[in-house]
Amino acid sequence: MKTLQQVLNLKTHQGIISIAPNRPVYDALVILAEYKIGALAVIKDGELVGIFSERDYAREIVLKGRSSKTTKVAEVMTQKVITGKPDELVESAMNTMLEKRFRHLPVVDHGKMLGMLSIGDILKETISYQQELIKQLESYIHS
């Protein structure tokens, strides 16, 4: 099974898509729509300080009747961020994401964010790994 770094290396967009915590939520929504993603890293002075996701928007802006143009990202972002390490196996990350019920995992090495993986990225790799394993087992059985 691959490591998180190996999965990051396969992603088409290699950069970190982020926003500053003092920016309006509206700006975050524009970025989410532009890149067709569900979450942004919130970066302050080069450090990951939170994640802003579509869930945060729905729960903290829409349901509470707040304005996305006047509310700052810092007011509604998820602050307690669980991160993965580049050498962590996909299976371990998937178990953590399922157990803790979150969809986006920043990959961090020695305090530096390397990228973000979604549950979709993790599931795609898991399915690919299992399909390859099945092929190997079938080949072994037939030989």
C-alpha positions in Angstrom: 0.0 0.0 0.0 1.2 3.5 -0.8 2.2 6.2 1.6 0.4 9.6 1.8 3.4 11.2 0.0 3.1 8.8 -2.9 -0.6 9.6 -3.3 0.1 13.4 -3.1 2.7 12.9 -5.9 -0.1 11.4 -8.1 -2.5 14.3 -7.7 -2.9 16.5 -10.8 -2.8 19.8 -8.8 0.5 19.7 -6.8 0.2 23.1 -5.0 -1.4 23.9 -1.7 -4.6 25.7 -2.1 -5.1 27.9 0.9 -6.6 31.1 2.3 -5.6 33.5 5.1 -7.8 33.4 8.3 -8.6 37.1 8.0 -10.2 36.8 4.6 -14.0 36.8 4.2 -15.7 33.5 3.8 -17.0 34.7 0.4 -13.4 34.6 -0.9 -13.0 31.1 0.4 -16.1 30.0 -1.5 -14.8 31.5 -4.7 -11.6 29.5 -4.4 -13.5 26.3 -3.6 -15.6 26.8 -6.7 -12.7 27.8 -8.9 -10.7 24.6 -8.0 -13.8 22.4 -7.6 -12.7 21.2 -4.1 -14.4 20.8 -0.8 -11.9 22.3 1.6 -9.0 24.8 1.9 -6.0 24.9 4.2 -6.1 28.1 6.3 -2.5 29.4 6.5 -1.1 32.2 8.7 2.5 33.1 8.6 3.3 29.9 6.7 1.7 27.7 9.3 -1.5 25.6 9.1 -4.0 27.1 11.6 -7.2 25.4 10.4 -9.3 24.1 7.6 -12.3 25.7 5.9 -14.7 23.3 4.3 -18.1 23.3 2.7 -19.4 21.7 5.9 -18.1 24.8 7.9 -19.9 27.0 5.4 -23.2 25.1 5.7 -23.2 24.8 9.5 -21.7 28.1 10.5 -22.9 30.5 7.8 -26.0 29.2 6.1 -27.7 27.6 9.1 -26.9 30.5 11.4 -27.9 33.3 9.0 -24.5 34.9 8.9 -23.0 36.8 5.9 -20.3 35.2 3.9 -19.1 38.6 2.9 -18.6 40.0 6.4 -17.7 36.8 8.4 -14.0 36.0 8.5 -12.7 32.5 7.7 -11.1 32.4 11.2 -14.5 32.7 12.8 -15.9 29.5 11.2 -13.0 27.3 10.3 -12.2 24.0 11.9 -9.3 24.8 14.3 -8.5 21.4 15.7 -6.9 19.8 12.6 -5.9 16.2 12.4 -2.9 15.8 10.1 -1.2 12.9 8.4 2.5 12.3 7.9 4.1 11.7 4.5 5.3 8.2 5.4 1.9 7.2 6.8 0.2 4.4 4.9 -3.1 5.1 3.1 -4.9 2.4 5.2 -3.9 4.1 8.4 -5.1 7.5 7.2 -8.4 6.0 5.9 -9.1 4.4 9.3 -8.4 7.7 11.1 -10.6 9.7 8.7 -13.5 7.2 9.0 -13.2 6.9 12.8 -13.0 10.7 13.4 -15.5 11.4 10.6 -13.7 14.1 8.5 -13.1 14.3 4.8 -9.9 16.3 4.3 -6.5 15.4 5.6 -3.6 17.8 5.4 -0.3 16.1 5.1 2.4 17.8 7.2 6.1 17.1 7.7 8.0 18.8 10.5 5.4 21.6 10.6 5.4 22.2 6.9 2.2 21.4 4.9 2.9 19.3 1.9 -0.6 19.0 0.5 -4.2 17.9 1.2 -5.8 14.6 0.5 -9.6 14.1 0.4 -11.4 10.9 1.4 -12.0 10.5 -2.3 -8.2 10.4 -2.9 -7.8 7.9 -0.1 -10.7 5.6 -1.3 -9.5 5.7 -4.9 -6.0 4.5 -3.8 -7.5 1.8 -1.5 -9.7 0.5 -4.3 -6.8 0.5 -6.8 -4.6 -1.4 -4.2 -7.3 -4.0 -3.6 -7.9 -4.5 -7.3 -4.2 -5.1 -7.9 -4.2 -7.6 -4.9 -7.1 -9.5 -6.4 -5.3 -9.7 -9.8 -2.2 -11.1 -8.1 -4.2 -13.7 -6.1 -6.1 -14.8 -9.2 -2.8 -15.1 -11.1 -1.4 -17.2 -8.3 -4.4 -19.5 -8.2 -4.4 -20.1 -11.9 -0.6 -20.8 -12.1 
